[in-house]
Amino acid sequence: MTSPTALTAAQCRAGRALIDWSQAQLSQSAAIDLQTIADFEKRFRAADETTRRRLRAALEAAGVVFIAENGGGAGVRLKFSREEVWEVNRWEDEGGKSGEDDIL
């Protein structure tokens, strides 16, 4: 059984593709060095547990859902549509206190 924080290079690449993120965007979101991500995704260097956990958390926060190895192979899917992910990212960039626009 794989660890819940297990993340493969292929899942990382596929997750970024689903949400249309560059390696630079993932680097910024996960606070991981860009070269570390590039090396991990190209399988030049294995990522440590902390790095994999941070990459996975950033991708999950953006709407990527990780599918565990279940006999058909590990994978990824979207929690939201691309448009919903874009809207969530836009809302997060607006600033302000959450819920302040709900005041009547």
N, C-alpha and C positions, 0 to 999 in steps of 0.2 A: 504494500500500500504506500502511495506517495504522500509526502508531507503536505499539509494544507497550504504551506508557503512555497512549495515546489513551483518553480517557474522555468520553463525551457526557453532556449533562444528562439525557437519557432513560435511559441506562444507570445513572447514579447513582441516579435515582429508583427505577428498577426493581430495582436491587440492594438498596436499602434495604427495599423492599417485600417482597422474597423472604425476607429475614431478620428482617422485622418490626422494623426500627430506625427511630427518629425521626431528624430532622435533628440534634437535640441529642446523641443517642447517637453518630452518625457524627462530629459535631464533637469530642466528647470522645475517641473512639477515634483519629481522625486528627490531633488537635491542630490543627484548623482552626477559625477563627472561624465561629460559627453563621451570621452574616449573609452571609459569603462563600459558604457552602453554599447558603443560600436564594437568593441572587442568581444563582449558577451554575445551579441546578436550574430556575429560572424564566427563564433565559436573559437576565437583566438585565445580566449582566457575565460575560465569558469568564474562565475560570480559567487561571492560568499553569501551566506544565509541572510545577513543583514541587507545586502544590496538587493537580493532577489525579493525580500519582503517589502522593501521600499518601492521597488519598481512595480510589483504586483499591486500594492496599495494605491499607488498613483493611477494605474490603469483602471482599477476597480472603481475608484472615485469618479473617473471620467465615463463610466458606464460599461466597462468590459467585465464579462462574467467568465470565470475560468471553469472549464469542464475537466473533471478528474479523469485519469486513465480508467476506463471501464470496459476494456476489451476491444474497444473501437479506436482507442488512441485518445490522448489528452488533446484538448482544444480550447477555443474561445468562442464567445458569441457576444452580441450586444444586449445589454440590459434595456437600453433605450434605442430609438432610431437615431440616425445621424443628426437629424434636425433637433431632436430633444437634447442630445449631447451638446450641440451648438448653443441651444437656448440656456442650458444649465451653465455652461462656461460664460456666456454673456451675462447672465444674472450674477454670477460670482464676481465678475469684473466691475459691476456697478457700484459696489461698496455700500456703506450705510449699515444700519442694524437690521438683522433679519426680522421681518414682520412689521417694520415701522410703516410700511405702506398699507398695512391692514387696519390702521386706526381710522375709525369713522369720524 
